[in-house]
Amino acid sequence: EQENAMNAETLKAVKRMYDNEATDSLIYAMMARHSKSEHNRKILDKMSLDELKHRRIWGEYINRKPKVSHWRVRFYSLLSKVFGLTFVINLMESGEHEAIETYTKLGHELPVALEILEDETKHEDHLVSMLEEGGLSYISSIVLGLNDALVELTGALAGFTLALGNNRTIGLAGFITGVAATLSMAASEYLAKKAEPGEKHPLRAATYTG
């Protein structure tokens, strides 16, 4: 009955939020299962339950089961393994501006939308800040490696392009230069971190730089 009472535009937006909340709940649950940290697992489970609660709220307005995007669940699960939890959560939240606009519009007709928006913003920001992720401690090492790659490798490839006329030869020379630079930067970072008092994981820092 509530579905029939809404206009077409509102109904479309509610259905989209309904499906998105269901998908996000499964994404957080999937990342929680794959997390090796008990602390992070509890946080991700809490985020999953929050999204599930919002899905159930929207389910009262929609007379069908949610359409879950399973490829999106698998895609974000893969990204979390490669780039880490914080990266994926921030990526998911990058579309928050559109969601805020949608929830604000819905709030004029359905006040519960503003309650969900406030709940999500307040809780998720707090929970994300509590995540423990080792990779974030070595962001300076990552930036160091990226900076060296941009300067050294790009300059080398420009020189090879002018000096060599064969694309395959240029590619091979660039690959060799890249491998050599990776080993060199990783070794330098390892020695630098090992010399620092209190640094417990010089090999991890070297890996991130490489």
N, C-alpha and C positions, 0 to 999 in steps of 0.2 A: 504493500500500500504506500509506504514511504517512497519507494522507487517511482511509482506512478505520479506522486505528488510533485516531483521535481521537474524543472524544465530540462530540455534536451542538453543544454550546455553544462548545467550543474551536474546532471547525471553522468555525462561523459567524464568530467573532472573527478567525480567521486569514484567512478569505476577505475580510472587510472591510478588514483591514490590507493585504492583497495588492492589492486594488483601489485603496485610498487611496494607497499608495506609487507605483503606476503613474501615477495621475492627477497627483500632486504632481510627479513627475519631468517630465511633459509641461508642467506649468505653469511650472516653473523654466526649462525649455528654451525655451518660448515667450517668456518675459520676457527671456531672454538674447539671443534673436534680435532683439528690438525695442529692446534697450538700445543707446544711442549711445556709451556709455563702454566702452572695451576692458577697463578694470579691473573694472567691474561685470559685464561679460559673462563673464569668466573665473570670477568667484565664483559666478555663477548656474549656469554650466555644471558647476562642481564640485558644487553642491548638487543639480543634476539627476542627476549620475552617482551621488551618494550614495543618492538615493532609488531609482535604478534598481538599485543593488546590493542594497538591501533588498527590492525587488520580486522580484529573482531568488532571494533566500534563501527568501522565502515561496512562490515558484513551485515549489520542491522538495517542498512539502507539498500543493499543489493541482494537480489534473489537468485544468486548463483555462486558457485565456488570460485575462488580467485584464480586467475590465469597466471601461473608462475612461469617466469622466464628461466628455464633450466639452463640454457646456454650461458646466461648471465651469471648464474650461480657458479657454474664450472669455471667461467672466465675469471671472475674475481677470486675464486679459490686458488687458481694458478698464479695470479698476480701476487697474492699474499705470500705464496711460497717463494717467489722470485724477489719481490721488492719489499716485503714486510707488511705487517698489519697496519701500521700508521699510514703508510702510503695509500693502501687500498681504501681505508676508511675516509681519508681526506679526499680521495678520488670520488668516492660515492657521495660525499658531502659537497663536491664541487657543483653539483646541480641543485644546491639548496636554494639559490636565488629564484629559480623557476618554481620550486615547491612553496617557498614563502609567498610568492605572488599568487599561486593557486589557492593556498590555504587562506590567504587574506580575502580573496574574492569569495571563496566558499563561506567564510565567516559571516558575511552579510546575510546569508540565507540559513546557514547551519553553524551556530555558535560553537559546536563541538570541534569544528576545524581549527579554531583559534586555540582551544585547549590542547589539542594534539600538537600544534605547532610550538606552543610554549613548552610543552612537556618534552618534545624532541630536542629543542634547542638547549634547554636547561640541563637535561640529563646527559645527552650525548657529548656535549663539550666537556662536561666534568669527567665522564668515563674515559674519553679518549686521552685526556691529560694524565690519567692514572696508568695508562699502558706502559709496560716495561719492555723496551726493545733495544737490544744491544747495538744494533746497527746505527741508532741515532747518536750514540756516544762517539762514533767514528765518522761523523759527517765531514769533519775537517780533512780526514784522510781521503774521503771520496772526492771532495772538491779539489784537493791537491792533485789527485790522479787525473781528474777530468781536465783541469787547467793545463797540465803538462801535455795531455793528449791533443788538446785543441791547438796549442802553440807548436809543439815539436812535430807532431805527426802531420798536421796540416801544412806546415812549412816544408817538411821533407817531401810530401806528395806534390806540392807545387814545383819544387826543384826537379823531382823525377819527371814530371810531366814535360818540363821544358827541355830536359837533357835527353830523355829517352823517347823514342817514337812509337814503341809497341805497348799497347794497353796491357797485355798479359805480363810483360816485363815490369811495367810500372806497378801493377797490382802485386806482383811477387816481391818487389823491392819494398813496397809499402807494408806488406805483411811482415816481412823480416824486421823492418824498422819498428813496427808496432810491438812485436814479441820482445825485441831487445829492450825497448823503452819500458814495457811492462815489468820485465825482470829487474831492470835497473832501478825503477821507481819503488818497486816493492822491497828490494833489498835496502835501499836508502832509508825508507820509512821504518823498516824492521830495526835497523841499527840505531836510528834516531829515537824510536820509542823505547828500545831496550835500555838506552842510556838514561832515560827519564826516571827519576825516583817515583815509585808508587805505581808505575805502569805494569799491569799484570798480563796483558795480552798483546805483546808486540807483533806476534805472528798474525793475529786477527786484524790489526791495524794495517799490516803489510798487504794482507789479502784484499781489504777494502780499497786500498790505494791502487793495487794492481788491477 
